Amino acid sequence: MYFFVYIIKTKFSKINKTYVGYTNNLKKRLFNHNNNKGAKSTKGHKWELIYKKRFISKSEAMSYEYKLKRNRKFKKEILEKIINK
């Protein structure tokens, strides 16, 4: 089983918001976010997947997610790479 760290961003919204999370079922997790069953901070918005990274272990995924959430410079670098593609 694989685990994914992902970044989603709001779509169809005046607010430009991103969310970082991890899961072992990316399709189901995105569905939940878009149907107000995801994290509290994602409710009320529609989301699109903009980044994902696959990991073999849950602990690796959780460590990477933590790094993305806590290190704004690192997250900004990843977002800039996505935008400049």
C-alpha positions as CSV (number, residue, x, y, z in Angstrom):
1,M,0.0,0.0,0.0
2,Y,1.2,3.5,-0.9
3,F,0.6,6.8,0.9
4,F,0.4,10.2,-0.7
5,V,1.1,13.7,0.4
6,Y,-1.0,16.1,-1.6
7,I,-1.7,19.8,-2.0
8,I,-5.1,20.9,-3.1
9,K,-6.2,24.5,-4.0
10,T,-9.5,26.1,-4.1
11,K,-11.2,26.5,-7.5
12,F,-14.1,28.8,-8.4
13,S,-13.3,30.9,-5.4
14,K,-12.2,34.5,-4.8
15,I,-10.1,33.1,-2.0
16,N,-6.9,31.5,-3.1
17,K,-6.4,28.8,-0.4
18,T,-4.2,25.7,-0.3
19,Y,-4.4,22.6,1.9
20,V,-1.7,20.0,2.6
21,G,-2.6,16.4,3.7
22,Y,-1.8,12.8,3.4
23,T,-3.8,9.7,2.6
24,N,-3.7,6.2,1.2
25,N,-6.7,6.8,-1.1
26,L,-6.2,10.1,-3.0
27,K,-9.4,9.8,-5.1
28,K,-11.6,9.2,-2.1
29,R,-9.9,11.9,0.0
30,L,-10.4,14.6,-2.7
31,F,-14.0,13.5,-3.1
32,N,-14.5,13.9,0.7
33,H,-12.9,17.4,0.6
34,N,-15.3,18.5,-2.2
35,N,-18.3,17.1,-0.4
36,N,-17.6,18.8,3.0
37,K,-16.5,15.6,4.7
38,G,-12.8,16.4,4.7
39,A,-10.8,18.6,7.1
40,K,-12.7,21.4,8.9
41,S,-10.6,24.0,7.1
42,T,-11.6,22.7,3.7
43,K,-15.4,22.8,4.1
44,G,-17.4,25.2,1.9
45,H,-15.0,25.2,-1.0
46,K,-14.4,23.1,-4.1
47,W,-10.8,21.8,-4.5
48,E,-8.5,20.6,-7.2
49,L,-5.4,18.5,-6.8
50,I,-2.2,20.4,-7.8
51,Y,0.5,18.2,-6.3
52,K,1.0,14.7,-5.0
53,K,4.0,12.6,-3.9
54,R,4.0,8.9,-3.3
55,F,5.6,7.2,-0.3
56,I,6.0,3.5,0.7
57,S,5.4,4.0,4.4
58,K,2.9,6.0,6.4
59,S,5.6,7.4,8.6
60,E,7.6,8.8,5.6
61,A,4.4,10.5,4.3
62,M,3.6,11.9,7.6
63,S,7.1,13.4,8.0
64,Y,6.9,15.0,4.6
65,E,3.4,16.4,5.2
66,Y,4.7,17.8,8.5
67,K,7.6,19.4,6.7
68,L,5.3,21.0,4.1
69,K,2.9,22.3,6.7
70,R,5.7,23.8,9.0
71,N,8.2,25.0,6.5
72,R,6.6,27.8,4.4
73,K,9.8,28.3,2.3
74,F,9.8,24.7,1.3
75,K,6.1,24.8,0.4
76,K,6.5,28.0,-1.5
77,E,9.3,26.4,-3.6
78,I,7.0,23.5,-4.5
79,L,4.1,25.8,-5.4
80,E,6.4,27.9,-7.6
81,K,7.6,24.8,-9.5
82,I,3.9,23.9,-10.1
83,I,3.0,27.3,-11.3
84,N,6.0,27.7,-13.6
85,K,5.4,24.4,-15.4
